[in-house]
Amino acid sequence: MIHVKDHKQYDMFNPFEHLGPKRLAMLESSWAHLFREEILHRLPAEKLFPLYSEQYGRRTKELYAMLGTVILQQMQDLTDEETVEQFAFNVMWHYALNITDASDFSSYVSARTLWGMRDIVARLGLEQSLFENVTEALTKLFALDPSKQRLDSVHIFSNMAHLGRIRLFVRTIRKFLVNLKRHHPELHRALGELAERYEEKNDGQFAVKPSDSARTLQQAGDDCHALVERFKDQEAVVAMTSYQLLVRLFNEQCVVEITDAATSVVVKPNKEVPSDSLQNPSDPDAGYCGHKGKGFQMQVMETYSEDKSQPNLLTHVKVEAAHESDAQAVLPAIEDAVKRDLVPTEILADSLYGSDENVEKAKELGVEIVSPAMGTPAEGITLADFRFTQTDEIAACPAGHKPQRIKTGKRGGTIVHFERAVCDTCPRQSQCPVKRAKRSATIAYDAKLLRLSRRRAHEKSEAFRQRYRFRAGIEGTMSDLDRITGIKQLRVRGMAQVRVAAVLKATGLNILRSTAFRNRQRKLERAQKSPESAKNALLLTVKERFGRLLNRLIQFSDAINSRYCRYAVVMTAAA
């Protein structure tokens, strides 16, 4: 039976009044108060209603509180056992989740119920709704300006072992054999020596020297092929997930060479194995990134302000396998922001996001991508140093010489011819990109090459540096996600559970940042109401930004004053 409370209705008497004014003041300045007043009633509990009956069955736990618990667990990076303890005994959690009844039914949740709710969130994909609802609430609360945002990705390791190729074959084959023995014992017994080779007690034979690794890997590849071929015509075995993983592993790691004499299995070199290949049979959704390793990654886009007048809130998150390219993440992020009325006018990102194609498509959506161009800038004179007409045709070279003729190339683009004799006598010919042929000197370019050249020229300007320097702030966000929420090393595996954990950790970070920002605002407001408001506000800002440095400067100043006073006393006495 569905059980929910109306969290927008206030209590006649404060159920937490027994805590006293000081502890209540602490609660009201914590994340718990923000969660209780602005977030709890906005959680999408109505999406759980189809799973339960309105009239029959045992009452559910309060559904808003359960969805809130799933968020708080990830925000504070707790295990299931720790979450059960916090739900039962932590007053801040009771305040945040509006738990006013001390009975076990209201103030206790079992680990199984918690796991079941998290599984429901994963199956229904509610983590995205939770993130969007919370972000929308905080956006309205602070009147957030989303015009300036920045984008980057963070690598995520799921709870799986990092396997070499030999161990990957062994684990996958063993997983299949265990399932085969459980469901089809007669087929398992018929394998004989091959099945015995991959029993856990024989693990020592796969711990080989580097010189023997190629031979052991070849043996594992042959065994994998033998199992795939042996059961490919048996529908009951083919339907097993472990058999499908075995087939996937073989297709990604090996090839079959057929000759007149025989059929042989050849293990592919490392470089030929695709990055989306199987990394561990326990987590088939994980991918591989050559830069960061195995696992998953999350694209993160957040707002920022140059004057710290609003909190930096995450507006878009997307979890994907580690092999996915960052270059494909920009346009989906912009489209998602447009749907939720959080569209930026400019996005700061690194060079992987700022391909020419992405920049041009983003312009069509009214968004400017501020990013360094890919590749190494050319030394000397570049295409951007030439003088152009309004139609982007070269009017003159950097030395002021006009072209002889301009024509369109066979594959598009523009070919500009200069007089060969003039170019041969130019003192800057060693730095010029113009190529000298038999009769003329030519330079060829198209619209893309011209745009990239102009971008690289603009990157050298001080205006670009001052604008782009705020991109580094997102590295602090990645650090917060790691230190505060533990996003880089999760306790779960599989895309569905990894997505739930990662997205809700991002949601929790938004809550914590909003709380810190609101507390800073209140301190400034209190300082402005004092007699020396301007001085106090300035001192408060300086203390927040330069805390330890300011203390050291004060100590240093006191030491100098003390020495000066002693020196003055000595000089006075001497006089």
N, C-alpha and C positions, 0 to 999 in steps of 0.2 A: 504494500500500500504506500502511495506517495506521501512523503512527509516533508513539507517545506515551511519556513517561517517568513513573515513579512518583515524584512530587515529595514524597510524604510519607516516603519512605525516606531515611534519613540516610547520608551518605558515611562510609566508615571513616576516611578522611583528608580533612581540609579542603582542597578544591581551590583555595581562595583564600588559603592560609596564606602563600604567597610574598609577599603584600602587606605583611606585617609587622603588629605589634600596633596601631600607631597608625592605619594606614589601615583595618584591620579594625574598629577601634572606631568610626571615622567611618562605615563602611558599616552597622554595627549600629544607629547612631542615625539613619540616613537612611530615606527612604521605601522604598528598595530592600529593606531587611531586613523591613519590615512586609509588603511585597508578596510576598517569597519565602516567609515563614513562614506567613502567614495567608490569602493570597489566591490564589496561583498554582494550588494544587491544587484550589481550589473553582471554577475557571472551567469553563463547560459544554462541554468539548471533546467529550463523548460525543454531542452534537447534530450534530457534523460527521461522525460515523462513516458515516451512510448515503450520504454523497457519495463515499466511497472504498471500495476493495476491501481486504479483510483479507489476501488472498493474492497478488494480481496487481498489476502496475504498479510504477512507480518509487515509492520511499519518499517520503512527504510530509515537509515540514518538521515539527518537533516541534509538535504542535497546541496544547498548552498555551502554549508560548512564542509562537506566532503570535497567539493571542487576547490574550495579555498585551501583545504589541507594538502591537496595534491600540489598546489602552487607553492605553499610555504615549505613543503618538504624539499623541493628543488631549489628554492631561494636560499635556504640555509644548508643545502647539501647534506641532508640527513639520510641515514639508513632507515629501513622500515621499522626496526626496533626503536631507534631514537625518535622517530616520528610518533609512534604510539605513546611514548613517554611524554613528549611535548604536548600532545593532544590531551593527555590525561591530567597533567600536573602544572603546565605552564600557564600562568595567569595572562600573560601577553597573548598567547594563542586563544584563550577563552574570550578575551576582550576583542581581539581581531575578528573571530568567527562568531561573535555574539552568542556565546554559550553561557546562558544564565542559570541553567539547571545543574545541580551538583550530582544528579543521579548517574548511574553507570550508563544508562541508555543515551544520555546526552553528552557525557564527558569521557566516554571511553570508546575506542574503536580498535578492533582486532587487526593484526597484520594481514589476515586473509581479506578482510573487508577493504583495507587500504589497497592491497594488491589488485583486488577485483575492480575497484573504482579506477585505478590507473590503467588497467587493461581496457575498461570501457572507453576511457578518454582516447586511448590509442586506436581502438577499433573504429570509433566514430569520428576520429580526426578532430576532436574538440580542442586540442591544444592551440590550434590557430585561432579559433573563436575566443578562447580565453585571453590570448595575447592581444587580439584586436580590441576586445571589449575593455580590457584594462588600459591599453594605450589610448583609446578614445576617451575614457574617463579622465585620464591625466592630461590629455591634450586640452580638453575643455576647462579643466580646473585651472591650468596655468595660461590659458589663451595662447597656446604654443604657436610660434611662427615656423612653419616647415620649409621656408624658402631656401635655407642653406642646410645641406646635409652632406654626409661623407659615407663612403662605402668601402668595406674590406671583408675578408673572410678569416675564420678561425678554424684550426684543425682540431678534430675530435677523435680521441681513441676510445673505442668501445671496449667492453669487458671481454676481450678475446686475446689469445696468445698470438704472438708474431712468429710465424712459422717460416722456416726455409723451405726450399722446394722438396727436399726428401721428406721432411716431417709433414709437409702438406699432402703429399701422396699417401703417406702412412696413415695420417688421421682420417683422410677421406675414405680410403679403402677399409679401414677398421670400422668406421661409422657404418658403412654399407654392410659389412659382414656381421656386425652386432645386430642390426635390424633384420638381416636375412635369417640369422639364427633364431630370433624371437618369433618371426612370423612364418618362416618356412624352414624348419629345422632339417627336414630331409634333404633339401637343396644345399644347405650349409654343410652337412656331413659329406655330401658327394664331392666337395671341393678338396678334401684331404689335406695334403701338405701345404697348399696355398693358404688355406684358412689358418693353419697352425702357425705359419710364418708371421702373421699379423696379430697374434694374440699379445696382450699387454705384457705378459711375462717375457716375451722375446724382444723387448724394446732395445736391448743392448746391441743387437746386430745392426741397428740403423745408426748408432753412434760411431761413425767411421772416420778415418783419417781423411784429410783433404785429397790425398792422392787416390783414395778409393771412392770418392763421392760420385764421380761420373759413372762408375760401374754400378754402384748401388742405385743411383737415380734411374739408370737404364733398366735395371731389374724391376723397380717400382713401376716404370712406364709399361713394361711388358705385362706385369701382373694386372695393371689397370685395364689394358687392352683386352686381356684374356677374360676378365670379368664382364666387361661391356659386351663382348661378342657372345659370351656364353648365355647371357640372359636377355639378349635383345628381342627374342621372339616370345618371351613369357610376359603376358600382359600384367599379371599380378605383381611381378618384380619391377617391370618398367614403370608402373604407377607409383612406386616408392620414391619419396623425396631424396633419400640417400643415393639411390641409383641414378637419379637425374643429376645430382651433384657429381657423381662419378663420371658420367658422360660429359658434363661441362668441363671438368678438370682435364679429361683426356683431350678434348677438342682444343682447349686453350694451351696445353703444355706440350702436346705431341702431334706428330703427323705420321701417316702410314704410307710407306713407300712400297709399291707393288712392282716387282720385276718378274722376269720369266722364271727365275729360279725359285723365289719365295717371296713372302710378305714380311716386311720388317717394320718395327716401330722406331721412329727417330724422335728423340727429345729435342724440342726447340731450344735454341740459344736464349739466354735471358733477355736480350734486346728485342726478340721477336714475340715475346709474351705480352699481350695487350694489358693496359693499365686497369681495365675493368674486369680482369680475370679474378677467379676465386682466390681469396686470401686466407680463408679459414672456413672449413665446413660448418663451424658453429655460428658463423655470421656471414652468410653468403651475400649480403647486401653491401658489404664493405668494399671500397675501392683502393687504388694505390696512387699516391702522388710522389713523383720522383724527388720533389723538394722536401716534403714533410713526412712521407711514409704512408703506412696503411691506416685505414679507418674511414672517417667521414669529415665533412666540413660544413660550416654554417656561414652563409652570407649574411652580413649585418650592415644595415644602413641606419644612421642615427642623425638627429638634428644637432646643430651647434650654434652658438652665438659668440661673436667676437668680444662682447662686453659683459658676458656672464649674466645676462638679464633673464635667462630662462634655463631650465634644466636640459641637459643633453639626454634625450629620450630615444630609445630604439624604436624606429617606425616600421622596419621591415626585417624579417628573419626568414631564412629558407635553409633547411637541412638537405644535404645531398651527399652522394658518395664522393670520396676524396679525389677520384680521377676526373671529375667534372671541371671544365675550364672556367676560370673567373671571367673570361671575356663574354661568356654566355649569360652572365648574371645581371648585367646592367639593365637591359630592357625589361625583363620580368619585374625587377625591383621598381622601376619607374611606373610600369603599368599597375602594379599592386598599389603603389602610393596614389595614383590617379583615382582608382576605384574607391579608396578610403578617404579622399579629400585631403591628402597629405603630400601633394605633389610639390617637389622642390623646383626652384628656378635654376639652381646650380648644384652639382655634385662633385665633391673632391674625391679622387680615387687615384690609385697607382697606375702605372703604365699598362698593366695587363687589362684593365678595364677600359682604357682610353684608346682603343683602336679607332681608325678613321671611320670604319663602318658604324661603330657604336656612337661616335660623336655626331655623325650626320643624322642617324635615325633619332637620336635624342633631341636634336634641334627641331625635328618635325613635331615632337611632342612638347616643345617649348622648354626644354631642359638643356642647360649648358654643362657639359662634362669638362671639368678642369683637371687635366692629367698630363703628365709628360708623354711625349710620343715615343713609341717603341723604337728600338734600334740605337746605334751609336751616332751622335751628331757628327757630320762631316767637318773636317778641318778646313780652314781657309774660306774662300768665297763659296757661298751656297746659292741655290736658286732664289731664295728670298731676297738676296742682295741685288738682283736685277730690278730694273724699273718696268712696271707693267701699266698697261692701259686699263680702262674700266672693265673691259671684256676679258681681262687676264691674259692678254697677249704681250709678249716682251716688247717694250718700246726702246730699251737701250740696255747695254751691259753696265756693270758697275763703273767702268772707265768712261762711260758716256757714248760709246760707239753704237750706232743704230744697225739693226740687222739688214742683210741684203734682201732676204725673202723669208716668208713664213708659209708653211704648208701643213696639211693634215696627214698624219701617218696612215699606213694601211690598217693598223689595228687600233686606230683612234689615237688620241693625243695630238700633240703639236710638235713639229720639227722646225727649229729656227736656224737659219744659216747666216753666219757672219763672214766678213771678208777675211780670207786666210792671211793675206799679207799684213793686215792690221793686227790680227791676233798674234802673229809671229814676233812682232816688235813690242808687244805689250809687256811691261815690266812685271805684271802680276799673273803671267800665263801659267806659272807653276802651281798657283793656288786656284785657278779657274776651272770650273767643271766643264767648260766647253771642250769638245773633242775635235781635234784637227784631222781632217781627211786630206785627200789629194788636192781637191779644188777649193774646199771651203772648210770652215770650222762650224760645227753644229752642236746644238744642245736639244735634247728631246725631253718632253715632260707631258704629264697629263694633269687633270684637276686634282687627283688624289696626291700626287707627288708634290704639287704646289702647296696644297693645304698642309701637308706634313712639314714641308720646309719652312713655311711661315710659323707653324706651331713651335718648331725647334728654335727659330729665331726669337720668338716671344718668350720662350722659357729662360732665356739668358737675361731678361729684364728684371729689374728690381720689383716692378709692379706684380709680376707673376710670382716671385718668391714670397712677397708679403701676403699674397692671396692664397698661395698653396701651402703655406706653413701650418695652417690649421688642420691639414689632413693628418698630421702626426698625432693629433688628439685621439684618434680612434684606436691607436695602440694602447692608450690608457683604458679604453673600454674593453679591449681584449684581455688586458691584465686583470681588470675587475671581474670579468666573467670567469677567469681562471682562479684567482685568489679567493673571491667571495663565494662563487657558486660552484666551483670545481668542474667547469664545463669540459676541460681538456681531457679528463679521465673519468669516464662514466662507469656506473655499476651495472649497466644493462648492455644488451647487444641486439642487433636487428634494427632495420630502418624505422619501424613503427615506434619502438620503445626509445630509441635514440632521439627521434624527432620530438617525442613528448618531453623527455628530460631536457633537451637543449632549448626548445622553445619556451618552456616554463621557467628555465633559469634566466633567459633573457627577460621574461615578464617580471620575475623577481627583482632583477637589477633595476628595471624601470621604477619599481615601487621604492626601493632603497634610495635611489637617486632623487626621486621626487620628495621623499621625506627629508633628506639632507638639505635640499634646496629650500624647502618651505621653512625649515628651522633657521637657515641663514637669513631668509627674508624677515622672519620675526625678530631676530636679534638686531637687524638693521633698523627695523621699525621702532623697537624699544630704545635703541641708541638715539634715534632722531627725535624722540619725545623728551629726552633729557635736556637740561640747560645748555650743555655744550654738545649739541647734537652733531654738528659738522665734524668737530674734533673726534668725538667718540666713534662716529661712522668710519672716519678715515683710519683711526687706530684699529678698529675691529677688522677692517679690510686688510690692513697691513699685517696684523697678527695672524689672520687666517692664511695668508699667502707666504709670509716669511717668518713663521713662528720661532723656530730655533735660531735663525740668523739674527732676528731682532733681539732675542735674549742675550746672545753673545755680544752684540754691539752695545747693549746696555751695560753688561758686565765690563766690557772693555772701556766704556766711557767712565764708569764709576772708578775703575782702577786708575785711569789717567787723572781724574779729578782728585783722587786721594793722594797721588804722588805730587800733584801740583800744590795741593794744600800743604803737604809736608815741606815741599821746597820753599813755599812762601814763608812758612814759620821759621825755617832755618835762616833764610835771607833776612827776615825781620830781626831775628835775634842777633845775627852778625852785624847788622847795621847799628 
